[in-house]
Structures are given as C-alpha cells and as structure tokens.
Amino acid sequence: LDMGGRMLYFNSVVTNRLGYTVNELLHEHVLKVHLPDKHEEATQKIEGMLRGDEEVCRVPLFCKDATEIPVETKVKKGTWSGKDVLIGISRDTTERRRYEKQIKQNAERLELALLASDAGLWDWNLKTNELVLNDKWFAMRGFEIGQPVNNLETWETLLHPDDKKATMISLNNHLENKTPFYQAEYRSLTKSGDFIWILDTGKIVEYDFEGKFRALVGKTNTSIQKELEDDFPHLPLGCTINLERKAKDFILQNIRNATSLNINQLLNKIRNFKYQTSLPLTLKNFSSFYHIPLQLIYKKGNWMRLCVMAEQESDYSLTNEKEIHRAISKKWLSCNSNSYFQFILSLAQKDFKIRFNNLK
C-alpha cells in the first residue's frame, strides 16, 4: 500500500481468495476489501498498528461474491522501489476458528456430562506437573475454588495414609503402560478434616513415542530419531513399521520436543520420575527411562545439584562442585579410554587419597 492506503502490489492468493481480478484491485483503496460498516474499525486498527498500540487487525476481508473471510492482518512501514509504503500480511483464520468452536462445544458437552454424573475433573500435565481441576472437584472436598492444589504432591497429601500406597501403585502401573487406564478407589481428605471415598479414573493422552520405539528396536548406537528417519533398519528380523508422512512428522516433532529440554523441563521430569516408575531416582535410571543423554543432563548442572533444585534431595556436599562438574562434562563424557576410567575408579576406591611416592 502507498501511504494513502492504495494497493500497489498483492500476490495471486489475494485475487484467488477474494475473487477479484488484478485490474479490479490495483491502485484501489484497501478499504475496498472490507465491508463499508467496517471501514472505520479497519482504519483505526491499521493506525494503531503503525503507532505500536495494536498487534493485529481482525476485521474480516470482503470477497467479490459478498462472503467474508476471517483473517488476522499485520501492517508495518517499509520501502518499495525507494518509496515509503505500508506492508501487510493477512492470514486466513477460518480453520482455526472452526477448531476453536469445536473445542468450545466439546468442553461444554463435557461440562454438562460431568454435571449430570456429579463428577470432578482433573487434568495432570506430566511435563510441568501442573494439575488443573474443575469447580466440582473442589466442591466435593469442601475447598474453595482455586485453593492451591495445583500439583501431584499436594494432591498426594490429601490421600488417606492407608490408601496412598495402593493408589500410587495403580497410577504408576498406568504410567508404565502396564494397564490400559488408571483407576483407584481411595479416601480423600476434606476441608472439615473428614475423609470421603473417591473413585478416580484417568488415561494418558500424550505418549512417549521415543520410549515405545526404543522398546521395539532394542539397544543400538543410533538415536530413535535417526531410526525413524531411516525407516527402522535395526528392527528384529521379519518386523516392519510403516508410517504415513504426517504420522512420521508428528512423532519426530514429539521426540525433538522431548530431547530439547530447558532447565525447568528437566527439573519437572526429575520431580515427576517417582510418579512414572517404581525405579529409584538415580542418574542411570533417570537417563535410561527418559532416554536423555548424560551430556544433555550435565549441560544443565551436576546431577545431585539438579535433584536438590527439584526438591528430591535435601542437600549435598558443595566441596569441589565446580571441579567435579567440569571433569564430568568436559572430560569424562567425551572420553572413551577404558584405562583412564580404570585409573579414576581405582582412585575413587581409595577415596582419592594419593601417595605420590607410589606413582610410577
């Protein structure tokens, strides 16, 4: 657009979607593709974006056949052939709005079903340990809505001591794919101090694709991402896995997200480890269970330091912390010399007490 709002250029998507010819739009004012009663709103939004007060214009575009296309339009100043112009990009939001409407309708249907069944709803995010609860969940226990029960540890404190072990075993069995769904009957503490009986049911809706494919492929020197990209060359003899392109892309993205951890995601995995397996929390078990390379873990810090930050250890010795971390991350994880590690092991067994006169 020139600074007066007249169209100097547009791509073929504009003419194809709006139904105009190039000559019908070229040098016409941009308000031609908006309904007359939306001209003032569109003008204000564009001016707001140029001032920095507005991020996007959601005034729909008006087609030649009198239909509308919901869009999000962004406009900024630029240059075209040495002249100051306005550059705009519009994105069709029809599909997104359809999905949003569908999600809203599904949520409303679910809420009606929950009201009819007098049931509480919970949603546990295993990556962040965040627990989302509906109003009925709080009401059943006599708590005020929004009272801080926002993670699994808090929920666990409400369990009756006699029911806690069996409930956590049922939860862990499902997290380890031993059962098709989670179900437990237990007593839960209420605000009044009494206990009520709860029948709890849940099912995992997000999956650890890397872990499942690793179980099929077995131990190899290649990552599951590489196995997937190469159509699983190391599967057992006679086995094949056929994936459509979209499915493969989706799984690859899932694996990339799982292995590109920031410090907060890593700490959440350490916190949630006890809820996802009955294995003790050790560096070996943690790395194997989540398929996270040791190099990636030690980029974020010492293992014991991370466990303290995740509140899974109370404290540990700070003596030589920096030196130990540097030795592990810079030397040990990049070394494959057996004799070197035998030497380090022998020193560790002697509590690193070295008699220099005995060294050869």
C-alpha positions in Angstrom: 0.0 0.0 0.0 1.1 3.5 -0.6 1.0 5.9 2.4 -2.5 6.8 1.3 -3.7 3.2 1.6 -3.9 2.3 -2.1 -2.8 -1.1 -3.2 0.4 -1.2 -5.2 1.0 -5.0 -5.2 -0.6 -8.2 -4.0 0.1 -11.8 -4.7 -2.2 -14.3 -6.5 -3.6 -15.6 -3.3 -5.4 -12.3 -2.8 -7.1 -12.4 -6.1 -7.9 -16.1 -6.0 -9.4 -16.0 -2.5 -11.3 -12.7 -2.8 -12.5 -13.3 -6.4 -11.3 -10.1 -7.9 -9.1 -9.6 -11.0 -5.8 -7.8 -10.7 -7.2 -4.7 -12.5 -10.2 -4.6 -10.1 -7.9 -4.1 -7.1 -4.7 -2.5 -8.4 -4.4 1.2 -7.2 -7.8 0.8 -5.3 -8.0 1.7 -1.6 -7.5 -1.2 0.7 -10.9 -0.5 2.3 -12.5 -1.9 -0.9 -11.8 -5.4 0.5 -13.7 -4.6 3.8 -17.4 -4.1 4.4 -18.5 -0.4 4.4 -19.6 -0.6 8.1 -16.1 -1.9 9.0 -14.1 0.9 7.3 -13.7 2.9 10.4 -12.7 0.0 12.6 -10.2 -1.2 10.0 -8.7 2.3 9.7 -8.3 2.6 13.4 -6.7 -0.8 13.7 -4.2 -0.1 11.0 -3.3 3.3 12.5 -3.0 1.6 15.9 -0.5 -1.0 14.5 1.6 1.8 12.9 1.7 3.6 16.3 2.5 0.3 18.1 -0.7 0.3 20.1 -2.2 -2.7 18.2 -0.7 -6.0 17.3 -3.2 -7.3 14.8 -6.3 -6.4 12.9 -9.1 -9.0 12.9 -11.6 -7.1 10.6 -12.6 -9.8 8.1 -11.9 -9.4 4.3 -14.9 -8.9 2.0 -15.0 -11.0 -1.2 -16.4 -10.0 -4.5 -19.2 -12.5 -4.0 -20.2 -10.8 -0.8 -18.8 -13.5 1.5 -16.4 -12.8 4.3 -13.1 -14.4 5.2 -12.0 -14.1 8.9 -8.3 -13.0 9.0 -5.6 -11.7 11.2 -3.8 -8.8 9.4 -0.5 -7.2 10.4 0.7 -4.0 8.9 4.1 -2.2 9.2 6.0 0.5 7.4 8.6 -0.4 4.8 10.0 0.7 1.4 9.0 -0.3 -2.2 11.1 0.9 -5.2 12.6 3.6 -2.9 9.3 4.9 -1.6 7.7 4.6 1.8 4.9 2.1 1.8 2.7 0.0 4.1 3.3 -3.7 4.0 0.5 -6.0 5.2 0.1 -9.7 5.6 -3.3 -11.4 6.2 -3.7 -14.9 7.5 -6.9 -16.8 7.0 -8.2 -18.0 10.4 -11.3 -19.9 9.2 -9.9 -23.3 10.1 -8.6 -22.1 13.5 -11.9 -20.6 14.4 -13.6 -23.8 13.4 -11.4 -25.8 15.7 -11.8 -23.3 18.5 -15.6 -23.5 18.1 -15.4 -27.3 18.1 -13.2 -27.3 21.2 -15.6 -25.0 23.0 -18.6 -27.2 22.1 -16.7 -30.3 23.3 -15.8 -28.5 26.5 -19.4 -27.5 27.1 -20.6 -31.1 26.4 -18.0 -32.5 28.8 -19.1 -30.0 31.5 -22.7 -31.0 31.0 -21.8 -34.7 31.3 -19.8 -34.0 34.4 -22.7 -32.1 36.0 -25.1 -34.9 35.2 -22.7 -37.5 36.7 -21.8 -35.3 39.7 -18.1 -35.9 38.9 -15.0 -33.8 39.4 -12.5 -33.4 36.5 -8.7 -33.3 36.8 -6.0 -32.8 34.1 -2.4 -33.6 35.1 0.4 -32.3 32.8 3.2 -34.8 33.2 5.7 -32.4 31.7 5.1 -29.5 34.0 3.5 -31.4 37.0 0.6 -28.9 36.8 -2.7 -30.1 38.0 -5.9 -28.4 36.6 -9.1 -29.1 38.5 -12.7 -28.1 37.8 -15.1 -26.4 40.3 -16.8 -29.7 41.2 -13.5 -31.3 42.3 -13.1 -28.5 44.9 -16.7 -28.6 45.9 -16.6 -32.4 46.6 -13.9 -31.8 49.2 -15.4 -28.6 50.6 -12.5 -26.5 49.4 -12.8 -23.0 48.0 -12.4 -22.9 44.2 -8.8 -22.2 43.2 -7.4 -23.3 46.6 -3.8 -24.3 46.0 -4.0 -27.9 44.9 -2.0 -27.4 41.7 0.4 -30.3 41.6 0.5 -34.0 42.3 2.5 -33.6 45.5 -0.3 -31.5 47.0 -2.9 -34.0 45.8 -0.9 -36.8 47.3 -1.1 -35.2 50.8 -4.9 -35.5 50.7 -4.8 -39.3 50.4 -5.6 -41.4 53.4 -2.4 -43.0 54.7 -3.9 -46.5 54.4 -4.8 -45.9 50.7 -1.8 -44.0 49.5 0.5 -47.0 48.6 -2.2 -48.8 46.5 -3.3 -45.6 44.8 0.3 -44.6 43.8 0.9 -48.2 42.5 -2.2 -48.0 40.3 -1.1 -44.7 39.0 2.5 -45.8 38.3 1.2 -49.0 36.6 -0.7 -47.0 34.1 2.2 -44.5 33.6 4.4 -47.5 32.8 1.9 -48.8 30.3 1.0 -51.9 32.4 -2.7 -51.1 32.4 -4.9 -49.6 29.7 -6.2 -46.9 32.1 -5.7 -45.7 35.7 -8.4 -46.4 38.3 -8.2 -46.3 42.0 -10.7 -46.1 44.9 -9.3 -44.2 47.9 -10.3 -41.8 50.7 -9.5 -38.1 50.3 -9.2 -35.5 53.0 -11.8 -32.7 53.0 -11.7 -29.2 54.4 -13.6 -30.3 57.5 -11.0 -32.9 58.3 -13.2 -35.9 57.4 -12.5 -38.3 54.6 -14.7 -39.1 51.6 -14.4 -42.1 49.2 -13.3 -41.3 45.7 -13.4 -43.4 42.6 -10.6 -42.0 40.4 -10.2 -42.8 36.7 -7.8 -41.4 34.1 -5.9 -42.2 30.9 -2.7 -40.9 29.3 -3.5 -38.9 26.2 0.1 -38.0 25.3 2.7 -40.7 24.6 6.4 -41.1 24.9 7.0 -42.2 21.3 10.7 -42.4 21.7 10.4 -44.9 24.6 7.9 -47.1 22.8 10.0 -47.3 19.6 13.2 -47.9 21.6 11.5 -51.0 23.2 10.8 -52.3 19.6 14.2 -51.5 18.2 16.3 -52.5 21.2 19.8 -51.3 22.0 21.6 -49.6 19.1 24.2 -46.9 18.5 21.7 -44.8 16.7 19.0 -42.5 18.1 15.3 -43.3 17.7 15.0 -40.1 15.6 17.6 -41.4 13.2 15.9 -44.9 13.2 12.6 -43.3 12.4 14.1 -41.1 9.6 15.7 -44.3 8.0 12.6 -46.4 8.4 13.9 -48.5 11.3 16.8 -50.5 9.8 17.5 -52.3 13.1 14.1 -53.8 13.8 14.1 -57.6 14.6 14.2 -59.8 11.5 10.7 -60.0 9.9 9.3 -56.9 11.6 8.4 -53.7 9.8 6.9 -50.4 10.8 5.0 -48.4 8.2 4.1 -44.8 9.0 2.4 -42.2 6.9 4.3 -38.9 6.3 2.1 -36.9 8.6 2.4 -39.5 11.4 6.2 -39.6 11.0 6.4 -35.8 11.1 4.3 -35.7 14.2 6.3 -38.4 16.0 9.6 -36.7 15.1 8.4 -33.4 16.5 7.3 -35.2 19.7 10.8 -36.7 20.0 12.5 -33.3 19.3 10.4 -31.6 22.0 11.2 -34.4 24.5 15.0 -34.1 23.9 15.4 -30.3 23.7 15.0 -29.7 27.4 15.4 -26.4 29.2 16.3 -26.4 32.9 12.7 -26.1 34.1 11.6 -29.0 31.9 14.4 -31.2 33.2 13.6 -30.3 36.9 9.9 -31.2 36.3 11.0 -34.6 34.9 13.1 -35.2 38.0 10.1 -34.3 40.2 7.7 -36.5 38.2 10.0 -39.5 38.0 8.6 -41.2 41.1 5.1 -40.9 39.6 6.0 -42.5 36.4 8.1 -45.5 37.5 8.8 -47.6 40.6 12.5 -47.4 39.9 14.7 -45.5 42.4 15.7 -42.0 41.3 19.3 -42.4 40.2 21.2 -40.8 37.3 21.3 -44.2 35.4 17.6 -44.9 35.9 16.6 -41.3 35.0 18.7 -41.2 31.9 17.6 -44.6 30.7 13.9 -44.1 31.5 13.6 -40.8 29.7 16.2 -41.5 27.0 18.0 -38.3 27.9 21.8 -38.4 27.1 24.1 -37.7 30.1 25.7 -34.9 28.1 22.4 -33.0 27.9 21.8 -33.5 31.7 25.2 -32.2 32.6 24.8 -29.2 30.4 22.2 -28.0 33.0 24.3 -28.8 36.1 25.5 -31.6 38.4 23.1 -34.4 38.9 22.9 -34.0 42.7 22.5 -30.2 42.3 19.6 -30.8 39.9 18.0 -33.2 42.4 18.3 -30.6 45.1 16.8 -27.9 42.9 13.9 -30.3 42.1 13.4 -30.8 45.9 14.1 -34.5 45.6 17.3 -34.3 47.7 17.7 -32.2 50.8 21.3 -31.2 50.3 24.7 -32.4 49.3 28.3 -31.5 49.7 29.4 -28.4 47.8 33.1 -29.5 48.1 34.8 -29.2 44.7 31.4 -29.0 43.0 32.7 -26.9 40.1 35.7 -29.1 39.6 33.7 -32.3 39.6 31.2 -30.8 37.1 33.9 -29.7 34.9 35.6 -33.1 35.0 32.4 -34.9 34.2 31.1 -32.6 31.5 34.4 -31.6 29.8 36.4 -34.8 30.2 34.6 -37.9 31.2 31.6 -37.6 28.9 33.8 -37.1 25.9 36.4 -39.8 26.7 36.2 -43.5 25.7 39.5 -44.7 27.2 39.0 -47.8 29.3 42.4 -47.5 31.0 41.7 -43.9 32.0 38.4 -44.8 33.7 40.1 -47.8 35.4 42.6 -45.3 36.8 39.8 -42.9 38.0 37.9 -45.9 39.5 41.0 -47.0 41.5 41.4 -43.5 42.9 37.8 -43.3 43.9 38.0 -46.7 45.7 40.9 -45.2 47.7 38.8 -42.1 48.4 41.2 -40.2 46.2 44.0 -40.4 48.7 47.1 -40.5 46.6 50.5 -41.5 47.7 52.7 -39.7 45.2 55.8 -41.8 46.0 53.9 -44.9 44.8 53.0 -43.4 41.4 55.0 -44.8 38.5 
